[in-house]
Amino acid sequence: YAEPSITAPSNDFGEMDESLLSSKMNSKIINDEYKYNFYMQKVKWLYAAFFALSFALIVEWTGSFTVQRNLSWFFGLTLPVFWLDATTFTALYSAATALEAFVVSDALNPTFGLYASVKFSSALFLALFFAARNPLLGLVTMTVTLALMWIFCIFILRSRAGKLAKAAVPVLLLWYSYLWSLSYAVAIIN
């Protein structure tokens, strides 16, 4: 089965039907096929956005159990001066997760494996840093997470992702760099 052509009308087998090219119906057929393809792109994007956001939220939600159980230990650590208060950090973390999901949904096929690696590495960071209560292991894992995020963002910039998704790349890199800096400072200070 061939995709309907946007440039010329086609028969049921996906072959161009030249008899329709000179007819008045030509513009209607092309317009209907274009509308169909445009609609399907929007539906695919909506499913991709839902899938990417659901995946991110499931990973973050499972990691939050580890964080919640060890908050007293974490706040007993000496935190760097650039640590944000818990409310601001949570809001920015949530916004970054939603932004990641948007970027992934815009270029889902080639980048989802990398995105899954970033989220897995992030979950591993939470397990090693909070559950194992080991800032040094957390730093090593966050270094891997940052490297994976750089690779992910390079793939986004080279993909057919939209301009808005590509514009979000520096924001994501800045956020993950901040998380790495925070992890580094906590590991060094403590």
Phi, psi and chi 1 to 4 in degrees:
 res  aa     phi    psi   chi1   chi2   chi3   chi4
   1 TYR       -  128.2  177.4   80.1      -      -
   2 ALA   -99.3  148.5      -      -      -      -
   3 GLU   -65.3  144.8  -72.0  -71.6  -38.6      -
   4 PRO   -62.6  143.0  -12.4   19.3      -      -
   5 SER   -80.9  141.2  170.3      -      -      -
   6 ILE   -87.5  -29.4  -67.3  176.0      -      -
   7 THR   -88.2  -26.5   57.0      -      -      -
   8 ALA  -147.5  148.8      -      -      -      -
   9 PRO   -67.1  150.6   16.9  -23.0      -      -
  10 SER  -133.6  161.0   57.1      -      -      -
  11 ASN   -85.4 -171.9   62.6   16.5      -      -
  12 ASP   -66.3  -17.5  -67.2  -22.4      -      -
  13 PHE   -95.5    5.9  -58.7  106.1      -      -
  14 GLY    83.7    6.9      -      -      -      -
  15 GLU   -91.7  144.6  -60.2  165.4   -7.2      -
  16 MET   -66.2  133.2 -172.1  169.9   86.9      -
  17 ASP  -102.9   97.8 -171.4   -7.3      -      -
  18 GLU   -68.4  -19.5  -67.4 -177.3   24.7      -
  19 SER   -67.0  -21.7   66.1      -      -      -
  20 LEU   -88.4  -11.3  -64.8  174.3      -      -
  21 LEU   -63.0  -38.3  -76.3  174.8      -      -
  22 SER   -91.8   -4.2   60.5      -      -      -
  23 SER   -80.6  161.3   71.5      -      -      -
  24 LYS   -67.4  -24.8 -111.0 -176.9  153.2 -179.2
  25 MET   -69.9  -17.2 -139.0  164.3  144.5      -
  26 ASN   -52.0  -49.8 -177.0   25.4      -      -
  27 SER   -65.4  -35.8   62.0      -      -      -
  28 LYS   -67.7  -42.3 -179.4  176.9  176.3    1.4
  29 ILE   -64.4  -47.8  -68.6  171.4      -      -
  30 ILE   -61.9  -43.1  -69.2  172.8      -      -
  31 ASN   -62.8  -43.3 -166.4   29.1      -      -
  32 ASP   -64.4  -41.8  -72.9  -13.0      -      -
  33 GLU   -66.1  -39.1  -73.4 -179.0    7.5      -
  34 TYR   -63.7  -44.6  176.7   76.5      -      -
  35 LYS   -61.0  -41.8  -75.8  179.7 -176.5  176.0
  36 TYR   -60.8  -49.3  170.9   78.1      -      -
  37 ASN   -62.5  -41.5  -72.9  -21.1      -      -
  38 PHE   -63.2  -43.3 -177.2   75.5      -      -
  39 TYR   -62.7  -44.4  171.4   75.2      -      -
  40 MET   -64.8  -35.5  -71.4  -50.2  -67.1      -
  41 GLN   -62.2  -42.1  -82.9 -176.2  -38.6      -
  42 LYS   -66.0  -40.5  -65.6  -62.7  179.0 -172.3
  43 VAL   -65.9  -44.0  169.7      -      -      -
  44 LYS   -61.4  -41.4  -73.5  178.8 -174.5  177.0
  45 TRP   -64.1  -40.2 -176.7   87.2      -      -
  46 LEU   -63.3  -44.3 -173.8   61.3      -      -
  47 TYR   -63.5  -42.2  -77.9  128.4      -      -
  48 ALA   -63.3  -42.5      -      -      -      -
  49 ALA   -63.5  -44.0      -      -      -      -
  50 PHE   -61.6  -45.4  174.6   75.7      -      -
  51 PHE   -64.0  -46.4 -178.8   70.2      -      -
  52 ALA   -64.8  -43.5      -      -      -      -
  53 LEU   -67.8  -40.0 -172.6   58.3      -      -
  54 SER   -62.0  -44.5  -62.3      -      -      -
  55 PHE   -60.6  -47.3  177.8   77.5      -      -
  56 ALA   -62.0  -43.9      -      -      -      -
  57 LEU   -67.7  -36.0  -69.5  176.2      -      -
  58 ILE   -64.6  -44.7  -71.9  168.6      -      -
  59 VAL   -63.4  -46.9  170.1      -      -      -
  60 GLU   -66.6  -38.0  -60.4  -57.2  -27.6      -
  61 TRP   -64.5  -43.9 -178.1   64.3      -      -
  62 THR   -66.9  -35.5   53.7      -      -      -
  63 GLY   -68.7  -28.3      -      -      -      -
  64 SER   -66.6  -26.3   71.6      -      -      -
  65 PHE   -62.3  -42.0  -72.9  118.3      -      -
  66 THR   -64.5  -42.3  -54.2      -      -      -
  67 VAL   -65.5  -47.1  173.3      -      -      -
  68 GLN   -60.1  -37.7  -70.0  -61.7  -38.3      -
  69 ARG   -71.7  -18.6  -77.1 -168.4 -134.3  121.1
  70 ASN  -121.4   20.3  -65.8  -68.5      -      -
  71 LEU   -64.5  -38.4  -85.2  179.1      -      -
  72 SER   -62.9  -40.3   59.5      -      -      -
  73 TRP   -62.5  -44.8  167.0   79.8      -      -
  74 PHE   -62.1  -46.4  177.7   72.5      -      -
  75 PHE   -73.4  -10.0  -73.6  117.0      -      -
  76 GLY   -80.8  -15.4      -      -      -      -
  77 LEU   -74.7  157.7  -63.7  172.3      -      -
  78 THR   -81.2  117.7  -54.9      -      -      -
  79 LEU   -97.7  148.7  -61.4  174.7      -      -
  80 PRO   -69.1  163.5   21.4  -28.6      -      -
  81 VAL   -66.6  -23.4  -66.7      -      -      -
  82 PHE   -90.3   11.5   56.9   91.4      -      -
  83 TRP   -68.7  131.3  164.0 -105.6      -      -
  84 LEU   -84.3  152.7  -58.7  170.5      -      -
  85 ASP   -63.8  161.3   64.5  -77.1      -      -
  86 ALA   -59.5  -38.6      -      -      -      -
  87 THR   -66.8  -46.6  -54.8      -      -      -
  88 THR   -64.4  -43.2  -53.6      -      -      -
  89 PHE   -61.2  -45.0 -175.0   84.3      -      -
  90 THR   -62.3  -42.2  -57.5      -      -      -
  91 ALA   -64.1  -44.9      -      -      -      -
  92 LEU   -67.7  -38.2  -71.7  174.4      -      -
  93 TYR   -62.8  -43.3 -160.9   90.2      -      -
  94 SER   -65.2  -42.2  -59.5      -      -      -
  95 ALA   -63.6  -40.6      -      -      -      -
  96 ALA   -65.6  -38.0      -      -      -      -
  97 THR   -64.2  -43.0  -59.8      -      -      -
  98 ALA   -65.5  -38.8      -      -      -      -
  99 LEU   -65.3  -41.0 -170.3   61.1      -      -
 100 GLU   -58.3  -46.3  -75.9  175.4    6.8      -
 101 ALA   -61.8  -39.5      -      -      -      -
 102 PHE   -63.4  -46.1  166.9   73.7      -      -
 103 VAL   -62.7  -43.6  169.3      -      -      -
 104 VAL   -65.3  -40.6  166.9      -      -      -
 105 SER   -68.4  -23.8   66.2      -      -      -
 106 ASP   -76.4  -25.2 -157.6   38.4      -      -
 107 ALA  -138.3   56.5      -      -      -      -
 108 LEU   -63.3  -51.7 -175.9   62.5      -      -
 109 ASN   -56.1  -56.0  -70.1  -21.5      -      -
 110 PRO   -77.9  -14.3   25.9  -30.3      -      -
 111 THR  -113.4   -6.3   59.4      -      -      -
 112 PHE   -65.0  -36.6 -172.6   74.3      -      -
 113 GLY   -60.7  -42.0      -      -      -      -
 114 LEU   -66.9  -41.4  -80.0  171.1      -      -
 115 TYR   -61.3  -42.7  179.2   64.5      -      -
 116 ALA   -61.8  -37.5      -      -      -      -
 117 SER   -64.8  -41.8  -60.5      -      -      -
 118 VAL   -61.9  -46.0  168.7      -      -      -
 119 LYS   -68.0  -38.1  -65.0  -41.6  -76.3  173.3
 120 PHE   -63.6  -44.3  175.2   75.5      -      -
 121 SER   -63.9  -37.5 -178.7      -      -      -
 122 SER   -64.6  -41.8 -179.2      -      -      -
 123 ALA   -66.2  -37.1      -      -      -      -
 124 LEU   -64.2  -38.7 -172.7   59.8      -      -
 125 PHE   -57.7  -47.7  164.0   78.3      -      -
 126 LEU   -60.9  -39.7  -67.3  174.6      -      -
 127 ALA   -67.0  -44.5      -      -      -      -
 128 LEU   -75.0  -39.8  -67.9  175.2      -      -
 129 PHE   -73.3  -51.0 -175.5   84.7      -      -
 130 PHE   -87.7  -51.8  -76.3   96.7      -      -
 131 ALA   -68.8  -44.3      -      -      -      -
 132 ALA   -82.3  -11.6      -      -      -      -
 133 ARG    53.6   48.2  -63.0 -177.8  176.5 -167.9
 134 ASN  -129.0   97.4 -169.2  -30.5      -      -
 135 PRO   -61.8  -31.5  -24.3   33.8      -      -
 136 LEU   -68.2  -45.0 -172.2   57.6      -      -
 137 LEU   -64.0  -35.7  -77.8  176.9      -      -
 138 GLY   -61.8  -40.7      -      -      -      -
 139 LEU   -63.9  -43.2  173.9   62.0      -      -
 140 VAL   -61.6  -45.1  170.1      -      -      -
 141 THR   -66.4  -39.2  -49.4      -      -      -
 142 MET   -67.6  -30.5 -175.2   51.2   71.4      -
 143 THR   -64.6  -42.6  -57.2      -      -      -
 144 VAL   -63.9  -42.5  171.1      -      -      -
 145 THR   -60.9  -43.8  -56.1      -      -      -
 146 LEU   -64.2  -41.3 -179.0   60.6      -      -
 147 ALA   -63.4  -43.4      -      -      -      -
 148 LEU   -62.9  -37.2  -71.8  169.7      -      -
 149 MET   -65.9  -39.3 -167.8   60.4 -178.8      -
 150 TRP   -60.9  -44.8  -89.4   94.2      -      -
 151 ILE   -63.9  -43.9  -66.0  167.8      -      -
 152 PHE   -57.5  -46.5  169.2   74.6      -      -
 153 CYS   -67.3  -35.6  -73.0      -      -      -
 154 ILE   -62.9  -42.1  -71.4  169.0      -      -
 155 PHE   -62.9  -39.2  -90.8   85.7      -      -
 156 ILE   -62.4  -45.4  -69.6  -66.3      -      -
 157 LEU   -64.8  -29.6  -69.0  173.9      -      -
 158 ARG   -91.5   -6.7  -68.8 -176.1  174.8 -174.6
 159 SER   -86.5 -176.0   74.0      -      -      -
 160 ARG   -90.8   25.8  -72.7 -172.4  -88.0  166.1
 161 ALA   -64.4  156.7      -      -      -      -
 162 GLY   -70.4  168.9      -      -      -      -
 163 LYS   -63.0  -37.5  -69.8  178.9 -176.4  177.3
 164 LEU   -66.1  -41.7 -167.5   56.8      -      -
 165 ALA   -64.1  -41.2      -      -      -      -
 166 LYS   -68.1  -32.1  -71.1 -179.7  179.0 -177.3
 167 ALA   -70.3  -23.0      -      -      -      -
 168 ALA   -78.9  -15.3      -      -      -      -
 169 VAL   -57.3  -49.4  165.2      -      -      -
 170 PRO   -60.8  -33.4  -20.4   29.1      -      -
 171 VAL   -65.0  -44.6  175.6      -      -      -
 172 LEU   -64.2  -42.3  -68.3  175.4      -      -
 173 LEU   -64.7  -39.2  -72.2  175.9      -      -
 174 LEU   -63.7  -41.5 -176.3   64.8      -      -
 175 TRP   -64.3  -48.0  174.2 -110.5      -      -
 176 TYR   -67.8  -31.4  -86.4   85.9      -      -
 177 SER   -66.4  -39.4  -63.1      -      -      -
 178 TYR   -62.2  -44.7  169.4   75.0      -      -
 179 LEU   -61.5  -40.3  -67.8  176.8      -      -
 180 TRP   -64.7  -44.1 -178.2   86.9      -      -
 181 SER   -60.6  -41.3  -59.6      -      -      -
 182 LEU   -63.4  -45.4 -170.3   60.3      -      -
 183 SER   -63.1  -41.8 -179.2      -      -      -
 184 TYR   -61.8  -47.6  177.8   78.3      -      -
 185 ALA   -63.0  -42.4      -      -      -      -
 186 VAL   -65.2  -40.5  168.1      -      -      -
 187 ALA   -65.5  -39.3      -      -      -      -
 188 ILE   -73.2  -45.1  -64.7  -60.8      -      -
 189 ILE   -67.5  -36.9  -66.9  170.5      -      -
 190 ASN  -102.2      -  -65.4  -71.1      -      -
